[in-house]
Amino acid sequence: MPIYLHNTLSRRKELFQPLKPDSVGLYVCGPTVYDLAHIGNARPVVVFDVLFRLLKLQFKNVTYVRNITDIDDKIIAAAAKNVEPIDALTARTDKAFHEDMAALYALPPTAEPRATQHIDSMQRLIMMLLEKGHAYVADGHVLFHVPSMPNYGRLSGHSREELIAGARVDVAPYKKDPADFVLWKPSTPEQPGWDSPWGRGRPGWHIECSAMSEAHLGETLDIHGGGLDLIFPHHENEIAQSECAHGKPFVRTWMHNGFLIVEGEKMSKSLGNFFTVRDLLTKAHGETIRLTLLSTHYRQPLDFTLDGLRQSKHALDRLYTALRDAADVPAVETEPPFDVIAALEDDLNTPMAITHLHELATKLNKAKAPKERAEAKSALLAGGHVLGLLQHDPEKWFHQTVSTGLGAVLVLNEAEIERQIDARTNARKARNFLEADRIRDELAAHGVLLEDGPGGKTTWRLKD
């Protein structure tokens, strides 16, 4: 079945056709490993993980490359601030990133090149740009000369003058043009550096991805992805470097996910709404976070809220309840259902695919015959798998224990709720009404409302 993807370069949805009929090369900009990943960093990981899963269903060979930037000025500054070796910082942060993304059920990429492993490739690319007159050496730096590329700026859709006006351009006396950007920079004795024809130094950020993508996927990529914030200058500069060096299109399909804000505001530590993935994983299950990230179409802005997490938890509870109630029928391995796949083939429409999961759960709940129930259960699991959801044993799903430090329960443990209700019932029988009220109020604060019925029977429900 055909896949249609929105191409940032053409500004329209297009039929996806890889360069080679049976093979797809996907490159996504990965983390700069100087600090823990925040929830905004997680969005492209989850989005392109779904794309990776979809492509693997359609094509025989899919190579997914996500780089690790392990040499960068932010890394140097963070290591100096922490008074620790750069290698120790990057190793620790790299490990945390992979643990956190695995907790969000992101599959490992096919290849994960590190910038420090590709210095020779970067230097060769820089030499090509120098030889072709697209770069120059000045004051120990090598810079790309933006005016040498007449169509620079076509990805962002702005003229060179508009880009300069809207960007924070480094003003340096050695630049021929204000828009020129660094390919190689000199390193001081205390900074990491590599020998080069232009002196001891280190690469600029943009050249890293051009070199690493070429090394693993060739000179023309089928798909290049990343966040909307990377369009300019990073992806614009990647295009300039790669196309001027090789004289051919760099990327066939550009994909960018929208911005993420938290509770209606830009994420900021000063506002108290800055959440690392590691923080959130102490308060919500990885699947709950993942579903929240997929509940909005990837190209749209995402307002990540605690209420959204609660809604995602309730939605997953419903799906897992359907699976738990069908525990007596076996599931068989099957292709994901057509409607789920059709939604994803339409520019990765995850909200629609999630809607179809709920329709499958309804079908499973209504099914009576064993064969019909088994087919519905298998379809629900297969549809969930392509979205990276429903990866848990249904019974265990309802026995999670996660802290409630966000001020409202995000993941509820049914067994613990029932235990607390029993404790309250015993307190009421002992006429210890102060303790009974305390338990009721504590559950209410965590989003659990108690309802006392006839004969002393207490039921509970989640706050809407």
VENVEN-V622816 format. One record per backbone hydrogen bond with DSSP energy under -1.0 kcal/mol. CO is the residue of the C=O (numbers start at 1). NH is the residue of the N-H. If there is no record, write none. Layout:
# VENVEN-V622816
((CO NH) (CO NH))
This chain:
# VENVEN-V622816
((3 16) (4 347) (5 14) (7 11) (12 7) (14 5) (20 23) (22 61) (24 63) (25 223) (26 65) (27 225) (31 69) (32 34) (37 277) (38 42) (42 46) (43 47) (44 48) (45 49) (46 50) (47 51) (48 52) (49 53) (50 54) (51 55) (52 56) (55 59) (61 24) (63 26) (64 110) (64 111) (65 28) (68 115) (69 33) (72 76) (73 77) (74 78) (75 79) (76 80) (77 81) (78 82) (79 84) (85 89) (86 90) (87 91) (88 92) (89 93) (90 94) (91 95) (92 96) (93 97) (94 98) (95 99) (96 100) (97 101) (98 102) (99 103) (101 106) (102 105) (111 66) (113 68) (114 117) (115 118) (118 122) (119 123) (120 124) (121 125) (122 126) (123 127) (124 128) (125 129) (126 130) (127 131) (128 132) (129 134) (129 135) (130 133) (134 145) (136 143) (138 141) (141 138) (142 183) (142 184) (143 136) (145 148) (146 149) (149 152) (151 154) (153 157) (153 158) (159 163) (160 164) (161 165) (162 166) (167 169) (172 175) (177 180) (181 144) (183 204) (184 142) (185 202) (188 191) (194 201) (196 199) (200 187) (201 194) (202 185) (206 210) (207 211) (208 212) (209 213) (210 214) (211 215) (212 216) (213 217) (214 218) (221 252) (222 253) (223 27) (224 255) (225 29) (226 257) (227 230) (228 231) (230 235) (231 236) (233 237) (234 238) (235 239) (236 240) (237 241) (238 242) (239 243) (240 244) (241 245) (242 246) (243 247) (250 221) (253 224) (254 8) (257 228) (259 302) (261 304) (262 265) (265 262) (268 273) (275 39) (276 280) (277 281) (279 282) (280 283) (280 284) (282 403) (285 289) (286 290) (287 291) (288 292) (289 293) (290 294) (297 300) (298 258) (302 261) (304 263) (305 309) (306 310) (307 311) (308 312) (309 313) (310 314) (311 315) (312 316) (313 317) (314 318) (315 319) (316 320) (317 321) (318 322) (319 323) (320 324) (321 325) (324 327) (326 329) (337 341) (338 342) (339 343) (340 344) (341 345) (343 349) (344 348) (345 4) (345 347) (348 350) (349 353) (350 354) (351 355) (352 356) (353 357) (354 358) (355 359) (356 360) (357 361) (358 362) (359 363) (360 364) (361 365) (362 366) (363 367) (369 373) (370 374) (371 375) (372 376) (373 377) (374 378) (375 379) (376 380) (377 381) (378 382) (379 383) (380 384) (381 385) (382 386) (384 389) (385 388) (393 397) (396 399) (398 414) (404 407) (413 417) (414 418) (415 419) (416 420) (417 421) (418 422) (419 423) (420 424) (421 425) (422 426) (423 427) (424 428) (425 429) (426 430) (427 432) (428 431) (431 433) (432 436) (433 437) (434 438) (435 439) (436 440) (437 441) (438 442) (439 443) (440 444) (441 445) (443 448) (444 447) (447 463) (449 461) (451 459) (453 456) (454 457) (457 453) (459 451) (461 449))
